[in-house]
Structures are given as C-alpha cells and as structure tokens.
Amino acid sequence: MENRRKWIENMLQSQPEDPFLWYALALEHQKMENLDTTIEIFEKLIHSHADYLPTYYQLGKAYESKGMNEQAIDAFLDGKRLAKIKGDLKAAGELSEALMMHDIFD
C-alpha cells in the first residue's frame, strides 16, 4: 500500500488538479486506517471539486468510522442532491441507502 500511495503522490506532483488522484490518495489513507488524513483529503476535494460525486459517499463513510454521524449525514445528503442534479440514479440510490442506516428517508 505504501508504494501505491507514493506512486499516487508522485502523479499528483504533475497533475495536482486531477480529482481522481486525490480521491485515490484518500482511499489509500483509508486502507491504512489514517482516518484523519482521509477526511482531510476528502474535505479538500469537495472544496476544490464539488462536482466529483464519489467523494461524498466515501467522506460520509469515513465520518461514520470516526463516530461523526451528523457530518456523515450531511455528506450523504449533499452527495444525494448532487447525484440528482447529475441524473446519476445509481449514486443517488447508494447515498439513499447510506442515509437509511441513519434513519433518514429523504
């Protein structure tokens, strides 16, 4: 995992605006259980690329792992709104399921 993380970081040096690379880096930190770093990267990604839909689900899951359920719900709701705007029914469904786990039936 360490090699993959370093490889992604090297790619980010030449492509710092690529949202997928930031997303992949956050997932690598998540695999290494660096949840604070995972959340930090996902939060920055949402601020810099608010339309990168996969971030919202993963950020919500990272918040859940830290017991930050209110923040998780907010991330899922924001993602669901974006999914509806983009017409991504699959993502909207996944985000709805995540919300149902918090007894939110939006």
Summary of the structure (lengths in Angstrom):
residues: 106
radius of gyration: 13.9
end to end distance: 37.0
largest distance: 42.9
contacts: 316
relative contact order: 0.11
helix: 77%
strand: 0%
